[in-house]
Amino acid sequence: MGLIRLRPRPAATPAPPAREQAPEPDRLAVVPEPITMSEPVPEPDEPVTAVPEAPASLPGLTATGAETTATRVLVLANQKGGVAKTTTTLNLGVSLGEMGKRVLLIDLDPQGNLTMSQGLNPDVIERSMFDVLVHKVPISEVIERREVDLAVASIDLAGAELALSALIGRERSLEKALVEVRGRYDYILVDTPPSLGLLTINAFVAATGVIVPVQCEYLSLRGLVQLENTLAMVRENLNPNVGVEGIVATMFDGRTLHSREAIEILEENFGELVYRTRIRKTVRYAEAPVKGSSVLRYDPTGAAAEAYRELAREIVAAKEARDGAQARKHA
C-alpha cells in the first residue's frame, strides 16, 4: 500500500506578487502558518520556502521516510485442532531464521504447546502473553531467546478472553503490544488456539496475512469456510487488509486415496492459495518437541526438515513477488 500524498491547502488570501516566479513548492512541503501582524513581513521579492519536516518513525519506514522491508505478521489459524498449527509455526519460523530472516514466534494458545516445543515449562513461567494482553506488560519482557525469539504462553491465557472482555479496544491488544518490537523483525508468526474466539480475533487484527494449516482430511477442510467468515467480519470492522495468505496441506500421506482427494478439493476451491509444498506425515514431528527443539535441529538433514525449508522458500518468494509488483505499480 503506497503512501498517501497530500497537496498543500490553499492559502486564505492570494500571495503577494513576486518579481521572479517562485519555484513550485514540494508536494510534501509543510504549509507555513498565516503571518500575524506581530511578525515581520517578508519582502515580496523574497519568496518564503518551507522546509519539509522529517516524518515520524513508522513501521516499515526509517526516520527519513525511506521505505524498508515491511514486517510480515503471519497468523497460523484453523478452528479445528490437531492440524499442525504449532508444528508449522515453529518449523516455518526456524526455517525463515536459517534464511537470515529476523523471526519472532508468539504463543497465543493457552495450551502452551509452542512454548513447550522449545524446552520451556508453561507452568513455571512468571510472565507470559497473558500479562502482555491484559496487564499491558511490554512484550519484550516475555520474549525468550531459543532457536528463534519466542513470546511465551502460560495456562493464564485460558482466562485472557474473560479478562479482555471488560476492556475497551480489547480486539486491538496484540496489535498495540507489537508496536514496541515490530521494527526488529522481518517475520512475526502467531500460533493461535483451535477456536475463533477473542485471542484469535486479536491475532487477525494485528496480522498482515493468515496461513491456514489444513490436515488432508474432509473434516479439516470444512473449517476453512468458518474461518473465512470470521475473516470477512474482521475485514469489515477491524482490519481491512487481512486475508488468507496461503493454505498448507499437512499430514499428507500420498499412499491413501483420501489424502490425494483432499488435495484435489483444496486446489479446485482455492487455486493458487494452496502452497505447492506438502507436509508429509512422519513421526519426526512428534519426536522433536520431546527434545525441546524444532525438527530442523532434531533431524536437520531429514525429509521433514527439508519440507519446511521448502515452504519457507515458497513464502519468501511469494512476498518478494508481491513487493516487486507494488514497487512497479508505484514507480
C-alpha positions in Angstrom: 0.0 0.0 0.0 1.6 3.3 -1.1 1.9 6.4 0.9 -0.9 8.9 0.6 0.3 12.1 -1.0 -1.3 15.3 0.5 -1.5 18.5 -1.6 -0.9 21.8 0.4 -4.1 23.6 1.5 -4.8 26.8 -0.5 -3.8 30.0 1.4 -6.5 32.1 2.9 -5.5 35.1 0.8 -3.7 35.4 -2.5 0.1 35.5 -2.2 1.7 38.9 -2.9 3.2 39.2 -6.5 6.9 38.3 -6.7 9.4 39.9 -9.1 10.6 36.5 -10.1 8.4 33.4 -10.4 8.9 31.2 -7.3 9.7 27.5 -7.8 6.8 25.1 -7.4 6.7 24.0 -3.7 7.4 20.4 -2.9 4.1 18.4 -2.7 5.1 17.2 0.8 6.3 20.6 2.0 4.8 21.9 5.2 2.4 24.9 4.6 3.6 27.8 6.7 1.1 29.3 9.2 -0.6 32.6 8.3 1.6 35.5 9.3 0.3 37.6 12.1 0.7 41.4 12.4 3.2 41.0 15.3 5.7 39.2 13.0 7.9 40.8 10.4 6.5 40.6 6.9 9.0 39.2 4.2 9.7 41.3 1.2 7.6 40.3 -1.9 10.8 39.6 -3.9 12.0 37.0 -1.4 9.5 34.1 -1.5 9.2 32.0 1.6 10.5 28.5 1.2 9.0 25.9 3.5 11.4 23.2 4.7 9.8 19.7 4.9 9.9 18.0 8.3 11.2 14.5 8.7 8.2 12.2 9.2 7.8 10.3 12.5 9.2 6.7 12.6 6.5 4.3 11.4 6.5 0.5 10.9 8.1 -0.1 7.5 9.7 3.4 7.4 13.0 4.8 8.5 13.3 8.1 10.3 13.9 9.8 6.9 10.8 8.3 5.3 12.6 5.8 3.1 10.8 2.5 2.7 12.3 -0.6 4.2 11.2 -4.2 4.2 7.8 -4.3 5.9 7.4 -6.7 8.8 5.1 -9.6 7.9 2.7 -10.7 10.8 1.5 -14.1 9.8 -1.1 -15.9 11.9 -1.4 -19.7 11.8 -5.0 -20.4 12.3 -7.7 -23.1 11.9 -10.8 -23.7 14.1 -10.1 -27.4 14.0 -7.4 -28.7 16.4 -4.7 -31.2 15.6 -3.9 -29.8 12.1 -0.2 -29.0 12.9 -0.6 -25.3 13.6 2.1 -25.4 16.3 4.4 -27.7 14.3 4.1 -25.3 11.3 4.6 -22.2 13.4 7.8 -23.5 15.0 9.4 -25.2 12.0 8.5 -22.5 9.5 9.9 -19.8 11.9 13.2 -21.7 12.3 13.4 -22.2 8.5 13.0 -18.5 8.0 15.7 -17.9 10.6 18.0 -20.2 8.7 17.5 -18.0 5.6 18.8 -15.0 7.6 15.4 -13.5 8.4 14.7 -12.0 11.9 11.9 -14.0 13.3 9.6 -13.7 16.4 7.2 -16.5 17.3 4.2 -15.7 19.5 2.4 -18.4 21.5 -1.2 -17.3 21.8 -2.5 -20.8 22.7 -3.3 -21.4 26.4 -2.1 -25.0 26.0 1.4 -23.5 25.6 2.5 -26.2 23.1 4.7 -23.9 21.2 6.4 -22.8 24.4 6.9 -26.4 25.4 8.3 -27.3 22.0 11.2 -25.0 22.8 12.0 -26.7 26.1 10.2 -24.3 28.4 7.6 -25.2 31.1 4.5 -23.0 30.9 3.6 -24.0 34.4 6.6 -22.1 36.0 6.6 -19.1 33.7 6.1 -15.9 35.7 5.1 -13.5 32.9 3.5 -14.5 29.6 1.4 -13.3 26.8 -1.5 -13.1 29.3 0.3 -10.2 31.1 1.0 -8.5 27.7 -2.6 -8.6 26.6 -4.3 -7.9 29.9 -1.8 -6.0 32.1 -0.1 -4.2 29.3 3.4 -5.6 30.2 5.8 -4.8 27.3 6.1 -7.8 25.0 9.9 -7.6 25.2 9.7 -8.8 28.8 8.1 -12.2 27.8 10.4 -12.9 24.9 12.8 -15.8 25.4 15.8 -16.4 23.0 15.7 -20.0 21.8 16.2 -21.2 18.2 14.4 -18.0 17.3 12.8 -15.4 19.6 9.7 -16.7 21.3 7.0 -14.7 23.2 5.9 -17.4 25.7 2.5 -18.6 26.9 1.2 -20.0 30.2 -2.0 -21.5 31.4 -3.1 -18.0 32.5 -4.0 -17.4 28.8 -7.1 -19.5 29.4 -8.5 -16.6 31.4 -7.5 -13.9 28.9 -10.7 -13.8 26.9 -12.8 -13.2 30.1 -10.3 -10.6 31.3 -10.2 -8.8 27.9 -14.0 -8.8 27.5 -14.2 -5.9 30.0 -11.6 -3.8 28.3 -12.2 -1.1 25.7 -10.5 -1.8 22.4 -10.0 -5.4 23.5 -9.6 -6.7 19.9 -6.5 -4.5 19.4 -4.5 -5.6 22.5 -2.0 -7.6 20.5 -1.7 -5.0 17.7 -0.8 -2.4 20.3 1.7 -4.7 22.0 3.6 -5.3 18.8 4.3 -1.7 18.2 7.3 -2.0 20.6 9.1 -4.7 18.7 7.6 -4.8 15.2 10.5 -3.0 13.6 13.0 -5.5 14.9 11.7 -8.5 12.9 11.1 -9.5 9.3 8.5 -12.1 10.2 6.3 -12.4 13.3 4.4 -15.8 13.4 1.5 -16.2 15.7 0.3 -19.6 16.9 -3.4 -19.5 17.8 -5.8 -21.7 19.8 -8.2 -24.1 17.9 -11.1 -21.6 18.1 -12.2 -18.3 16.6 -12.5 -16.6 20.0 -11.1 -13.3 21.2 -7.5 -14.4 21.2 -7.7 -15.4 17.6 -9.5 -12.2 16.7 -6.6 -10.3 18.3 -4.2 -12.1 16.1 -6.3 -11.4 12.9 -6.5 -7.6 13.8 -2.7 -7.5 14.1 -2.0 -9.7 11.0 -0.9 -8.8 7.5 -1.9 -12.3 6.4 -3.2 -15.7 7.6 -1.7 -19.1 6.9 -4.1 -22.0 7.3 -2.6 -25.4 8.0 -5.2 -28.0 6.8 -4.9 -31.7 7.6 -5.6 -33.7 4.5 -9.0 -34.9 5.8 -12.5 -33.9 4.9 -13.5 -32.5 8.4 -10.4 -30.3 8.4 -11.5 -28.8 5.0 -14.8 -27.7 6.4 -13.2 -25.4 9.0 -11.9 -23.2 6.2 -15.4 -21.9 5.5 -15.9 -20.8 9.1 -12.5 -19.2 9.2 -13.2 -17.2 6.1 -16.5 -16.0 7.5 -14.7 -14.7 10.6 -12.0 -13.0 8.5 -14.7 -11.3 6.5 -16.1 -9.8 9.7 -12.6 -8.7 10.8 -12.0 -7.1 7.4 -15.3 -5.2 7.6 -14.9 -3.9 11.1 -11.2 -4.0 12.3 -8.5 -4.8 9.7 -9.5 -4.2 6.1 -6.2 -5.7 4.8 -6.2 -9.2 6.4 -6.9 -12.3 4.4 -5.7 -15.8 3.7 -2.1 -15.7 2.6 -1.9 -19.4 1.9 -3.1 -22.9 2.7 -0.6 -25.5 3.9 -1.6 -29.2 3.4 -0.3 -31.1 6.4 -0.2 -34.7 7.4 -0.2 -35.7 3.8 0.0 -39.4 3.0 0.4 -39.9 -0.7 -0.4 -43.7 -0.3 -4.0 -43.0 0.6 -6.7 -42.0 -1.8 -8.4 -39.8 0.8 -5.3 -37.6 1.1 -5.0 -37.2 -2.6 -8.7 -36.3 -2.9 -8.3 -33.8 -0.1 -5.5 -32.0 -2.1 -7.7 -32.0 -5.2 -10.6 -30.4 -3.3 -8.3 -27.8 -1.9 -6.9 -26.9 -5.3 -10.3 -26.9 -7.0 -11.7 -24.5 -4.4 -8.7 -22.3 -3.5 -6.4 -22.5 -6.5 -3.1 -20.7 -6.1 -3.7 -20.1 -2.4 -2.6 -23.7 -1.8 1.1 -23.9 -1.4 2.9 -26.4 -3.6 4.8 -27.8 -0.6 3.2 -30.8 1.1 4.0 -31.5 4.8 4.0 -35.3 4.9 3.0 -37.4 7.8 6.1 -38.6 9.8 6.9 -39.4 13.5 9.8 -36.9 13.4 7.3 -34.0 14.0 6.2 -35.7 17.2 9.7 -36.7 18.4 11.3 -33.2 18.1 9.2 -31.4 20.8 10.2 -34.1 23.3 13.7 -32.9 22.9 12.6 -29.2 23.1 13.6 -28.4 19.6 12.3 -28.0 16.1 12.6 -30.8 13.6 15.3 -28.8 11.8 17.6 -29.1 14.8 16.4 -32.6 15.8 16.9 -34.1 12.3 18.5 -31.4 10.2 19.1 -33.5 7.1 15.8 -35.4 7.1 12.9 -35.0 4.7 10.7 -33.5 7.5 13.1 -30.6 7.9 13.5 -30.1 4.2 9.7 -29.8 3.8 9.6 -26.8 6.0 12.6 -25.2 4.4 10.9 -25.6 1.0 7.7 -24.0 2.5 9.8 -21.1 3.8 11.4 -20.5 0.4 7.9 -20.6 -1.2 6.5 -18.0 1.2 9.5 -15.7 0.9 9.4 -15.9 -2.9 5.7 -15.0 -2.9 6.4 -12.0 -0.7 9.2 -10.8 -2.9 7.0 -11.1 -6.0 4.3 -9.0 -4.3 6.8 -6.4 -3.2 8.2 -6.2 -6.7 4.7 -5.8 -8.2 3.9 -3.0 -5.7 7.2 -1.2 -6.4 6.5 -1.3 -10.2 2.9 0.0 -9.6 4.1 3.0 -7.6 7.1 3.7 -9.7 
